[in-house]
Amino acid sequence: MSWLLRGLFTVYRWTLSPLLHSFGLGNCKYQPTCSEYAEIALYRHGVFKGTALAVWRILRCNPFSKGGLDPVPETKHPR
């Protein structure tokens, strides 16, 4: 299931994201971008925790946030 969600974010990053950027929309204030963050979070933490981390990150990415460097937390138990 994790690979499917990561694949969806990859497809978004290569198709929809460039289209949004061409209209001046979808510029992420954070590094890594929200879609990259979601992919990494899903890979490191699995479906449930990775999804929770990704949703929390997307909610924080708004016009009132400063943005900046926001890496995905390391896992306590590496795969």
MIDOSE-1310 file (N, C-alpha, C; in nm, 2 decimals, decimal comma, always signed):
residues 79
mswl	+0,08/-0,12/+0,00/+0,00/+0,00/+0,00/+0,09/+0,13/+0,00; +0,20/+0,12/+0,08/+0,29/+0,24/+0,08/+0,34/+0,27/-0,06; +0,38/+0,17/-0,13/+0,43/+0,19/-0,27/+0,33/+0,26/-0,36; +0,21/+0,23/-0,34/+0,10/+0,29/-0,42/+0,09/+0,44/-0,39
lrgl	+0,08/+0,47/-0,26/+0,07/+0,61/-0,23/+0,20/+0,69/-0,27; +0,32/+0,63/-0,25/+0,44/+0,70/-0,30/+0,43/+0,72/-0,45; +0,38/+0,62/-0,52/+0,37/+0,63/-0,67/+0,28/+0,75/-0,71; +0,17/+0,76/-0,63/+0,07/+0,87/-0,66/+0,14/+1,01/-0,64
ftvy	+0,22/+1,02/-0,54/+0,29/+1,15/-0,52/+0,40/+1,17/-0,63; +0,46/+1,07/-0,67/+0,56/+1,08/-0,78/+0,48/+1,13/-0,91; +0,37/+1,07/-0,94/+0,29/+1,11/-1,06/+0,25/+1,25/-1,04; +0,21/+1,29/-0,93/+0,17/+1,43/-0,90/+0,29/+1,52/-0,93
rwtl	+0,40/+1,49/-0,88/+0,52/+1,57/-0,89/+0,56/+1,59/-1,03; +0,54/+1,49/-1,12/+0,59/+1,49/-1,25/+0,48/+1,54/-1,35; +0,36/+1,55/-1,31/+0,25/+1,59/-1,40/+0,18/+1,71/-1,36; +0,10/+1,70/-1,25/+0,02/+1,81/-1,20/+0,10/+1,93/-1,15
spll	+0,20/+1,90/-1,07/+0,28/+2,01/-1,01/+0,34/+2,11/-1,11; +0,40/+2,06/-1,22/+0,45/+2,16/-1,32/+0,34/+2,24/-1,38; +0,22/+2,18/-1,40/+0,11/+2,25/-1,45/+0,07/+2,36/-1,36; +0,06/+2,33/-1,23/+0,02/+2,43/-1,13/+0,12/+2,54/-1,12
hsfg	+0,25/+2,51/-1,13/+0,35/+2,61/-1,13/+0,35/+2,70/-1,24; +0,31/+2,65/-1,36/+0,30/+2,74/-1,48/+0,19/+2,85/-1,46; +0,09/+2,82/-1,37/-0,01/+2,92/-1,35/+0,01/+3,00/-1,22; +0,13/+2,98/-1,16/+0,17/+3,05/-1,04/+0,11/+3,00/-0,91
lgnc	+0,07/+2,87/-0,92/+0,01/+2,80/-0,80/+0,10/+2,69/-0,76; +0,08/+2,64/-0,64/+0,14/+2,52/-0,60/+0,29/+2,54/-0,56; +0,33/+2,66/-0,53/+0,47/+2,68/-0,49/+0,49/+2,64/-0,34; +0,56/+2,54/-0,31/+0,58/+2,50/-0,17/+0,69/+2,58/-0,10
kyqp	+0,66/+2,62/+0,02/+0,76/+2,71/+0,09/+0,86/+2,62/+0,16; +0,84/+2,50/+0,17/+0,93/+2,41/+0,25/+1,03/+2,34/+0,16; +1,13/+2,29/+0,22/+1,23/+2,20/+0,16/+1,25/+2,08/+0,25; +1,23/+1,96/+0,20/+1,18/+1,92/+0,07/+1,04/+1,96/+0,05
tcse	+1,00/+1,96/-0,08/+0,86/+2,00/-0,11/+0,76/+1,91/-0,04; +0,64/+1,95/-0,03/+0,54/+1,86/+0,04/+0,52/+1,73/-0,03; +0,53/+1,72/-0,16/+0,51/+1,59/-0,22/+0,64/+1,50/-0,20; +0,75/+1,56/-0,20/+0,88/+1,48/-0,17/+0,87/+1,44/-0,02
yaei	+0,83/+1,53/+0,07/+0,82/+1,50/+0,21/+0,72/+1,38/+0,23; +0,61/+1,38/+0,16/+0,51/+1,27/+0,17/+0,57/+1,14/+0,13; +0,64/+1,14/+0,02/+0,71/+1,02/-0,03/+0,81/+0,96/+0,07; +0,89/+1,05/+0,12/+0,99/+1,00/+0,22/+0,93/+0,95/+0,34
alyr	+0,83/+1,03/+0,39/+0,76/+0,99/+0,52/+0,69/+0,85/+0,50; +0,63/+0,82/+0,39/+0,57/+0,69/+0,36/+0,67/+0,58/+0,36; +0,79/+0,61/+0,29/+0,89/+0,51/+0,28/+0,95/+0,48/+0,42; +0,98/+0,58/+0,50/+1,05/+0,56/+0,63/+0,95/+0,51/+0,74
hgvf	+0,83/+0,56/+0,74/+0,74/+0,53/+0,85/+0,62/+0,44/+0,82; +0,60/+0,41/+0,69/+0,49/+0,32/+0,66/+0,36/+0,40/+0,63; +0,26/+0,33/+0,60/+0,13/+0,39/+0,56/+0,07/+0,48/+0,66; +0,05/+0,43/+0,78/-0,03/+0,51/+0,88/+0,05/+0,63/+0,93
kgta	+0,17/+0,61/+0,99/+0,24/+0,72/+1,04/+0,29/+0,81/+0,93; +0,33/+0,76/+0,82/+0,37/+0,84/+0,70/+0,26/+0,93/+0,65; +0,14/+0,87/+0,64/+0,03/+0,95/+0,60/+0,00/+1,06/+0,70; +0,00/+1,03/+0,83/-0,02/+1,13/+0,93/+0,08/+1,25/+0,92
lavw	+0,21/+1,21/+0,90/+0,31/+1,31/+0,89/+0,29/+1,40/+0,77; +0,25/+1,33/+0,66/+0,23/+1,41/+0,53/+0,11/+1,50/+0,54; +0,01/+1,46/+0,60/-0,11/+1,54/+0,62/-0,08/+1,66/+0,71; -0,01/+1,64/+0,82/+0,03/+1,74/+0,91/+0,12/+1,85/+0,84
rilr	+0,21/+1,80/+0,75/+0,30/+1,89/+0,68/+0,21/+1,97/+0,58; +0,12/+1,91/+0,51/+0,04/+1,98/+0,41/-0,05/+2,09/+0,48; -0,10/+2,06/+0,60/-0,17/+2,16/+0,68/-0,09/+2,27/+0,72; +0,04/+2,25/+0,74/+0,13/+2,36/+0,79/+0,18/+2,44/+0,67
cnpf	+0,16/+2,39/+0,55/+0,21/+2,47/+0,43/+0,09/+2,56/+0,38; +0,10/+2,68/+0,43/-0,01/+2,78/+0,41/+0,05/+2,92/+0,39; -0,02/+3,02/+0,35/+0,03/+3,15/+0,33/+0,09/+3,22/+0,46; +0,05/+3,17/+0,57/+0,10/+3,23/+0,70/+0,22/+3,16/+0,76
skgg	+0,27/+3,05/+0,70/+0,39/+2,98/+0,75/+0,51/+3,04/+0,69; +0,62/+3,03/+0,77/+0,75/+3,08/+0,72/+0,81/+2,99/+0,62; +0,79/+2,86/+0,63/+0,85/+2,76/+0,54/+0,99/+2,74/+0,58; +1,08/+2,70/+0,49/+1,22/+2,67/+0,52/+1,24/+2,52/+0,52
ldpv	+1,35/+2,48/+0,58/+1,40/+2,34/+0,59/+1,31/+2,27/+0,69; +1,25/+2,16/+0,65/+1,17/+2,08/+0,74/+1,18/+1,93/+0,70; +1,29/+1,87/+0,74/+1,31/+1,73/+0,70/+1,22/+1,63/+0,77; +1,20/+1,52/+0,71/+1,11/+1,41/+0,76/+1,19/+1,35/+0,88
petk	+1,12/+1,33/+1,00/+1,19/+1,27/+1,11/+1,24/+1,13/+1,08; +1,36/+1,11/+1,14/+1,42/+0,97/+1,13/+1,33/+0,87/+1,20; +1,33/+0,75/+1,16/+1,26/+0,65/+1,23/+1,35/+0,59/+1,34; +1,28/+0,54/+1,45/+1,36/+0,48/+1,56/+1,40/+0,34/+1,52
hpr	+1,33/+0,28/+1,43/+1,36/+0,14/+1,39/+1,38/+0,14/+1,24; +1,50/+0,15/+1,19/+1,52/+0,15/+1,05/+1,48/+0,02/+0,99; +1,43/+0,03/+0,86/+1,38/-0,09/+0,79/+1,49/-0,18/+0,74
